[in-house]
Amino acid sequence: MTTCPRCDSNETKVLCESPVKGCWIMYSCPVCTFTWRSTEPEAITNPEMYNPRFKVDPSDMGKYQIHPPIAQKRKS
């Protein structure tokens, strides 16, 4: 399980993986809507190194603007 670098949630999910196996993984946090790739520098991927100015408290999420849902991928 990966911890969200921005809000420290343990609810993160794998959003997608590289078409080239093992190249990268993209994660998404359903709590704060933060997304990141496994190839980002540690200052982005490691919650302990993430810049405290950009951290969010999950209990404050209700104060922020509502994010529209991501549209479903269209079939080709």
C-alpha positions in Angstrom: 0.0 0.0 0.0 1.3 3.5 -0.9 0.7 6.5 1.3 -0.5 9.7 -0.3 2.4 12.2 -0.1 0.0 15.2 0.2 -2.6 14.1 2.8 -1.0 10.9 4.3 -4.0 8.8 3.4 -3.6 5.1 3.1 -6.5 4.9 0.6 -4.4 5.4 -2.5 -5.2 3.4 -5.6 -3.2 2.4 -8.7 -4.7 4.6 -11.5 -2.8 3.0 -14.3 0.5 1.3 -15.2 3.0 1.9 -18.0 2.3 0.0 -21.3 6.0 -1.1 -20.9 5.8 -3.4 -17.9 7.6 -2.1 -14.8 8.4 1.3 -16.3 6.1 3.4 -14.0 2.9 3.2 -12.0 0.5 6.1 -11.6 -1.2 6.5 -8.2 -4.3 8.4 -7.2 -5.6 9.5 -3.8 -9.4 9.6 -3.5 -9.2 11.7 -0.4 -7.3 14.8 -1.8 -7.4 14.0 -5.5 -3.6 14.1 -5.7 -2.0 11.9 -8.5 1.7 11.0 -9.0 3.9 8.6 -10.9 6.3 6.2 -9.2 9.1 7.8 -11.2 8.7 11.2 -9.5 11.5 12.4 -7.3 11.4 11.5 -3.6 10.4 15.0 -2.7 7.0 14.2 -4.4 6.6 10.5 -3.7 7.8 10.3 -0.1 5.3 11.7 2.4 8.1 12.6 4.9 9.9 14.6 2.2 6.8 16.2 0.6 6.9 20.0 1.1 4.8 20.8 4.2 3.5 24.0 2.5 1.6 21.8 0.1 0.3 19.2 2.6 -3.5 19.1 3.2 -5.4 17.9 6.2 -8.1 15.4 5.0 -10.5 16.9 7.6 -10.3 20.2 5.7 -11.3 18.8 2.3 -14.9 20.0 2.8 -13.7 23.6 2.8 -12.2 23.3 -0.7 -13.8 23.8 -4.1 -15.6 20.7 -5.5 -13.7 18.8 -8.2 -15.8 17.6 -11.1 -15.6 13.9 -11.8 -13.2 12.6 -14.4 -15.1 11.7 -17.6 -15.1 8.1 -18.7 -12.8 7.2 -21.6 -14.6 7.2 -24.9 -14.6 4.0 -26.9 -12.7 4.4 -30.2 
